[in-house]
C-alpha cells in the first residue's frame, strides 16, 4: 500500500496501541449511572500503563459543535438583507498518545465539511487534519535544572495568538471568537512549526518558528519563509494573569498563513468568585498587496462574564473595536454577515469595526456539554458606506 501523508498520520494516530501487545487493556472503571461524570472521566482512555517502556497511554476523543444563526441588517447601499444558516461548525476525532517515556503525539482530523452557508454541500467523512504535533519532554528526560516545564514540539500546530485563541474552542465563552482574534491566529490554517515551552514558578513562555507554507494537508515544508513567535505569561496572583503575544512574519509567498507582517497582543485575565474579565490590546501591520488593504491596524477586545448560577449559567458580554490606517485594513468574521451573499458589504472589509455581543451559556456538564445563545451587533465603515447587522446565534457543543 502506498501511504500518503494523510494515511501516515491516521495510522500513527490510531495504530500505536498495537505496540502494547495483546495483554494491554485499560482498567474499566465502574459507572454510577451519572452520564456527566462518565463524560468528564476521559472515557476514551483505551490504554494506560506507566510501567510499559514502549507505550504509556493511548486516548481517543472527539468534539461536536453545531450552531445556527439569523442575520438581519442593512448594507453599504442602505438596503435591508437577512439570512438564516445552520452548520456543523466542528466535528473532530482526536487522539493523544504517550510513548517511549518522554514522547507524546496529539493528532486530530476533521470529519465534516459544512459549507452550506456559501451555497455548497454538507460532506461527511475525512476532510482535513487539524493538529498533528509530536512532543519531547526535555525536563522529564534530562532534568533541565530549575525549570518546572521544558518541552520541544514539532508538527502541525494551532497558532495560539490572543487570549481568546489560547482558550480551546471547547472552552470559549462566545459562539464565535472576535474577528480580530480570528485574523491574528489564521483561523483557517494550521502551520507547521517547532516550539520550545518552558515554565518556572508564575512564569511560562513559548518560543516558536513556523513555516509560511500554507498549502499542506498534513505537516508542511519550509519553502515560503518563516514566522517567529513568542508568548510570555505571568500569573500575578490566583485571580490575575498577564500575557504578551508577539509575532514577526517573514515570508516569501503571497499565501502565507498569517497575512500580516507583525503583531503584538497584550492580554489580561481577571477571575474572582463568579466574576471574570478578559482584555486584549492589539497592534500590527498588514502585508496584503491589494490596494487599500495594507498599513497598520489596532484593536481592543473587552469581555466580562458572570456566573448567574455557579458552574451552570454564565452571562457573557464582549466588545470589540478594530481599526486600520487603510480604508480596507480590517475585516468582519466570515460568519455570518459575510455569508449573506446578496448584501453589498465590500467583502466585509473596512477601516473601522465595532461589535457588541451578549450571551448566555448553560452548562449541562461543564464544557463537556453546553448550550450557548447570543446576539451580536456589528457596524463596519467601508469605503462605499456603512454596514450594520444584528446576528442571533445558538449553539450546542460537546466533547469527550
VMD Tcl script that draws the C-alpha trace (Angstrom):
set ca {
  {0.00 0.00 0.00}
  {1.35 3.39 -0.95}
  {0.93 5.75 2.01}
  {0.15 9.43 1.61}
  {0.84 11.96 4.38}
  {-2.84 11.66 5.35}
  {-2.60 7.87 5.58}
  {0.56 8.02 7.67}
  {-0.99 10.48 10.08}
  {-4.16 8.45 10.56}
  {-2.17 5.24 11.02}
  {0.01 6.94 13.60}
  {-2.98 8.38 15.41}
  {-4.92 5.14 15.56}
  {-2.30 2.41 15.34}
  {0.08 2.86 18.25}
  {-1.84 0.67 20.74}
  {-0.55 -2.37 18.86}
  {2.85 -1.72 20.49}
  {1.41 -2.72 23.83}
  {0.69 -6.31 22.82}
  {-2.43 -8.39 23.34}
  {-2.46 -8.03 27.13}
  {-2.60 -4.25 27.03}
  {-6.02 -3.22 28.24}
  {-7.26 -0.17 30.08}
  {-8.78 -0.68 33.52}
  {-12.55 -0.41 33.40}
  {-13.98 1.97 35.97}
  {-17.45 1.40 37.41}
  {-20.17 3.73 36.16}
  {-22.60 5.03 38.77}
  {-25.11 5.97 36.10}
  {-24.19 9.67 36.17}
  {-23.70 10.48 32.47}
  {-21.92 13.74 33.23}
  {-19.34 12.09 35.49}
  {-18.78 9.50 32.78}
  {-18.34 12.17 30.10}
  {-15.80 14.06 32.20}
  {-13.81 10.95 33.19}
  {-11.94 10.63 29.85}
  {-13.96 7.64 28.60}
  {-11.77 7.47 25.52}
  {-8.75 6.23 27.53}
  {-8.16 2.87 25.84}
  {-4.80 2.05 27.38}
  {-2.78 3.30 30.36}
  {0.28 1.62 31.84}
  {3.14 3.76 33.16}
  {5.36 0.67 33.51}
  {5.28 -0.21 29.81}
  {8.54 1.12 28.33}
  {7.03 1.39 24.82}
  {3.52 2.75 25.23}
  {2.34 4.50 28.38}
  {-1.14 5.62 27.29}
  {-3.48 5.93 24.33}
  {-6.58 8.07 24.41}
  {-9.16 8.95 21.77}
  {-11.59 11.82 21.90}
  {-13.96 13.83 19.80}
  {-15.84 17.07 19.67}
  {-19.10 18.07 18.01}
  {-20.07 21.73 17.63}
  {-23.35 22.63 15.93}
  {-24.67 26.16 15.62}
  {-27.28 28.28 13.86}
  {-27.58 31.99 13.13}
  {-30.05 34.54 11.80}
  {-28.66 37.80 10.39}
  {-30.71 40.96 9.82}
  {-29.08 44.19 8.66}
  {-28.59 46.99 6.18}
  {-25.74 47.02 3.67}
  {-23.49 49.77 2.35}
  {-26.24 50.86 -0.08}
  {-28.72 51.09 2.82}
  {-30.61 48.06 1.51}
  {-32.02 45.58 4.01}
  {-30.78 42.00 3.97}
  {-31.36 38.89 6.09}
  {-30.21 35.29 6.08}
  {-30.53 32.16 8.23}
  {-27.86 29.47 8.45}
  {-27.10 26.38 10.46}
  {-23.95 24.31 10.33}
  {-21.83 21.63 11.93}
  {-19.09 24.04 12.96}
  {-16.59 21.42 14.08}
  {-16.69 17.64 14.18}
  {-13.34 16.09 15.03}
  {-11.79 12.78 16.00}
  {-8.71 13.25 18.14}
  {-6.07 11.12 19.80}
  {-3.29 11.54 22.33}
  {-0.51 9.00 22.74}
  {2.32 8.85 25.29}
  {5.19 6.59 24.30}
  {8.88 5.85 24.94}
  {8.65 7.53 28.36}
  {9.40 11.06 27.14}
  {7.36 11.46 23.95}
  {3.74 12.22 23.12}
  {1.70 12.73 19.97}
  {-1.54 14.66 19.53}
  {-3.36 14.12 16.25}
  {-6.82 15.25 15.17}
  {-8.83 15.06 11.96}
  {-11.87 17.00 10.83}
  {-14.66 14.72 9.66}
  {-17.17 17.21 8.30}
  {-17.09 19.95 5.68}
  {-20.25 22.03 6.06}
  {-20.19 24.92 3.61}
  {-23.93 25.26 3.08}
  {-23.88 28.90 4.16}
  {-21.92 29.65 0.97}
  {-24.24 27.61 -1.23}
  {-22.13 24.44 -1.19}
  {-22.69 20.97 0.27}
  {-22.56 19.23 3.64}
  {-19.97 16.44 3.30}
  {-19.22 13.83 5.97}
  {-16.03 11.79 6.18}
  {-12.36 12.66 6.34}
  {-11.87 16.32 5.42}
  {-8.53 17.65 6.72}
  {-6.06 17.23 9.53}
  {-6.49 19.60 12.44}
  {-3.41 19.35 14.67}
  {-0.61 16.80 14.36}
  {2.09 17.60 16.91}
  {4.85 15.50 18.46}
  {6.37 16.50 21.80}
  {9.60 15.58 23.58}
  {9.62 16.24 27.35}
  {13.15 17.55 27.93}
  {12.52 18.22 31.63}
  {11.39 14.63 32.23}
  {14.26 13.17 30.21}
  {17.18 15.24 31.46}
  {16.03 17.27 34.45}
  {16.60 20.71 32.83}
  {17.78 22.43 36.01}
  {15.37 24.63 37.97}
  {12.64 24.80 35.30}
  {9.26 23.30 36.10}
  {8.49 22.59 32.42}
  {10.69 22.27 29.35}
  {9.36 20.62 26.18}
  {10.10 20.64 22.46}
  {7.22 20.26 19.98}
  {7.18 19.83 16.20}
  {4.35 19.46 13.72}
  {1.07 20.96 12.56}
  {0.01 23.48 15.21}
  {-2.89 25.62 16.18}
  {-1.29 29.08 16.25}
  {-2.16 30.48 19.70}
  {-2.34 34.26 19.42}
  {-4.51 36.43 21.73}
  {-6.14 35.15 24.90}
  {-9.30 34.09 23.04}
  {-7.20 31.69 20.98}
  {-5.19 30.39 23.92}
  {-8.59 29.06 25.01}
  {-9.69 25.92 23.16}
  {-12.82 26.08 21.01}
  {-14.24 23.65 23.59}
  {-13.97 26.36 26.25}
  {-14.56 29.76 24.59}
  {-17.36 31.88 26.04}
  {-18.75 33.33 22.79}
  {-20.18 31.31 19.91}
  {-17.51 32.78 17.62}
  {-14.21 34.37 18.57}
  {-13.81 38.05 17.74}
  {-12.90 38.96 14.17}
  {-9.52 40.37 15.22}
  {-8.62 37.16 17.09}
  {-9.52 35.08 14.02}
  {-7.41 37.38 11.83}
  {-4.35 37.13 14.05}
  {-4.21 33.38 14.51}
  {-5.02 32.47 10.91}
  {-8.30 30.77 11.79}
  {-8.48 28.52 8.72}
  {-4.87 27.34 8.86}
  {-2.63 25.04 10.87}
  {1.01 25.97 10.24}
  {3.97 23.63 10.55}
  {6.32 24.74 13.28}
  {8.74 23.95 16.07}
  {8.22 25.36 19.58}
  {10.00 25.32 22.92}
  {7.78 25.59 26.01}
  {9.15 26.47 29.45}
  {7.76 27.38 32.85}
  {9.23 28.44 36.17}
  {7.00 29.35 39.07}
  {4.50 32.02 38.00}
  {6.17 32.50 34.59}
  {5.52 30.50 31.44}
  {6.71 31.04 27.90}
  {6.79 29.60 24.41}
  {9.13 30.43 21.55}
  {8.47 29.11 18.07}
  {9.33 29.23 14.39}
  {6.53 28.49 11.91}
  {6.62 27.81 8.21}
  {4.90 30.30 5.93}
  {3.84 27.44 3.66}
  {0.05 27.33 3.61}
  {-0.87 24.52 1.23}
  {-0.02 21.31 3.09}
  {-2.71 18.87 4.18}
  {-0.53 17.31 6.89}
  {2.90 18.58 8.02}
  {4.26 21.09 5.53}
  {7.68 22.10 4.27}
  {9.74 25.22 4.78}
  {9.79 26.80 1.33}
  {7.84 30.06 1.85}
  {9.65 31.86 4.65}
  {9.08 31.76 8.40}
  {7.13 33.45 11.18}
  {8.88 33.95 14.54}
  {6.63 33.73 17.59}
  {6.89 34.31 21.34}
  {4.37 34.31 24.16}
  {5.09 35.14 27.79}
  {2.59 34.83 30.65}
  {2.83 35.81 34.31}
  {0.40 34.58 36.98}
  {0.46 37.65 39.24}
  {-1.98 36.17 41.75}
  {-4.66 33.50 41.98}
  {-7.06 35.98 40.35}
  {-4.91 37.90 37.85}
  {-2.80 36.81 34.88}
  {-0.91 38.85 32.28}
  {0.23 37.68 28.86}
  {2.07 39.05 25.82}
  {1.97 37.50 22.34}
  {4.40 38.61 19.61}
  {4.92 37.52 16.01}
  {7.20 38.68 13.21}
  {6.23 37.26 9.84}
  {8.97 36.91 7.21}
  {7.52 35.03 4.26}
  {8.37 34.72 0.59}
  {4.94 33.60 -0.59}
  {1.79 35.67 -1.08}
  {-0.38 32.95 0.50}
  {1.26 32.72 3.93}
  {-0.96 31.56 6.78}
  {-0.98 34.92 8.62}
  {-1.43 37.66 6.03}
  {0.27 40.38 8.09}
  {3.86 41.44 8.79}
  {3.86 41.62 12.59}
  {1.50 41.86 15.53}
  {1.54 42.22 19.30}
  {-1.25 41.39 21.75}
  {-1.24 42.26 25.45}
  {-3.72 40.12 27.40}
  {-5.06 40.28 30.93}
  {-7.41 37.80 32.63}
  {-9.02 38.50 35.99}
  {-11.21 35.97 37.78}
  {-12.64 36.41 41.27}
  {-15.51 34.36 42.64}
  {-18.27 34.50 39.99}
  {-16.86 37.42 38.01}
  {-14.26 37.38 35.24}
  {-12.78 39.85 32.78}
  {-10.61 39.33 29.71}
  {-8.99 42.26 27.90}
  {-6.71 42.32 24.87}
  {-4.88 45.27 23.28}
  {-3.58 44.69 19.76}
  {-1.34 46.43 17.23}
  {0.13 45.24 13.94}
  {0.96 45.82 10.29}
  {-0.82 44.27 7.32}
  {1.06 42.89 4.32}
  {-1.84 42.45 1.87}
  {-0.58 43.67 -1.55}
  {-4.08 44.61 -2.70}
  {-4.89 48.32 -2.82}
  {-6.02 49.89 0.47}
  {-5.53 46.63 2.46}
  {-2.05 47.28 3.84}
  {-0.98 49.69 6.55}
  {-1.27 49.41 10.29}
  {-4.14 48.02 12.36}
  {-5.08 48.23 16.03}
  {-7.78 46.68 18.18}
  {-9.30 46.26 21.61}
  {-11.33 43.34 22.99}
  {-13.07 43.55 26.37}
  {-15.00 40.51 27.61}
  {-16.53 40.35 31.10}
  {-18.56 37.39 32.34}
  {-20.57 36.48 35.40}
  {-21.82 33.15 36.74}
  {-25.52 33.77 37.33}
  {-25.77 30.22 38.68}
  {-22.32 29.00 39.70}
  {-20.85 26.42 37.29}
  {-24.18 26.24 35.47}
  {-25.40 29.50 33.87}
  {-22.85 32.03 32.61}
  {-23.62 35.52 31.25}
  {-21.05 36.93 28.80}
  {-20.57 40.32 27.18}
  {-17.93 41.22 24.59}
  {-16.97 44.50 22.95}
  {-14.57 44.55 20.01}
  {-13.06 47.51 18.22}
  {-10.72 47.13 15.25}
  {-9.36 49.98 13.12}
  {-6.78 50.45 10.37}
  {-4.84 53.20 8.63}
  {-6.06 51.99 5.21}
  {-9.66 52.01 4.07}
  {-9.89 48.18 3.88}
  {-7.41 47.10 6.53}
  {-9.81 45.22 8.86}
  {-12.46 42.63 8.09}
  {-15.58 41.07 9.60}
  {-15.70 37.40 10.52}
  {-16.65 35.07 7.71}
  {-19.60 34.01 9.89}
  {-22.30 35.21 9.41}
  {-22.76 38.65 7.89}
  {-20.31 37.91 5.09}
  {-22.28 34.77 4.24}
  {-25.21 36.98 3.17}
  {-24.03 36.99 -0.42}
  {-26.82 39.25 -1.68}
  {-25.67 42.13 0.54}
  {-23.31 44.87 -0.65}
  {-20.80 44.84 2.20}
  {-17.49 45.33 0.33}
  {-16.45 41.77 1.17}
  {-16.68 42.65 4.87}
  {-13.65 44.98 4.60}
  {-13.38 48.48 6.02}
  {-11.32 50.72 8.26}
  {-13.35 50.57 11.46}
  {-15.29 47.70 13.00}
  {-17.29 47.68 16.23}
  {-19.11 44.64 17.62}
  {-21.17 44.13 20.76}
  {-22.02 40.59 21.90}
  {-24.26 39.48 24.77}
  {-24.91 35.84 25.52}
  {-25.82 33.10 27.97}
  {-24.06 29.73 28.28}
  {-25.91 26.90 30.01}
  {-23.56 24.13 31.11}
  {-25.24 20.75 31.15}
  {-21.93 19.11 32.06}
  {-19.25 21.75 32.36}
  {-17.65 22.48 29.00}
  {-18.20 18.83 28.03}
  {-21.82 19.59 27.12}
  {-23.29 23.08 26.93}
  {-25.85 25.21 25.13}
  {-24.80 28.71 24.02}
  {-27.01 31.57 22.88}
  {-26.08 35.13 21.98}
  {-26.81 38.19 19.94}
  {-24.17 40.35 18.25}
  {-24.48 43.84 16.82}
  {-21.80 44.80 14.30}
  {-21.12 48.00 12.42}
  {-18.44 48.37 9.75}
  {-17.24 51.51 7.98}
  {-16.40 50.67 4.35}
  {-15.23 52.94 1.50}
  {-18.72 52.74 -0.03}
  {-20.87 53.12 3.08}
  {-21.67 51.69 6.50}
  {-22.79 48.12 7.15}
  {-24.94 47.40 10.22}
  {-26.20 43.96 11.25}
  {-27.74 42.07 14.14}
  {-26.87 38.37 14.38}
  {-28.76 35.93 16.62}
  {-26.81 32.77 17.47}
  {-27.47 29.45 19.19}
  {-25.03 26.56 19.58}
  {-24.63 23.13 21.15}
  {-21.15 21.89 22.00}
  {-19.94 18.61 23.43}
  {-16.68 16.71 23.66}
  {-15.11 13.74 25.42}
}
mol new
graphics top color blue
foreach p $ca { graphics top sphere $p radius 0.5 }
foreach p [lrange $ca 0 end-1] q [lrange $ca 1 end] { graphics top cylinder $p $q radius 0.2 }
display resetview
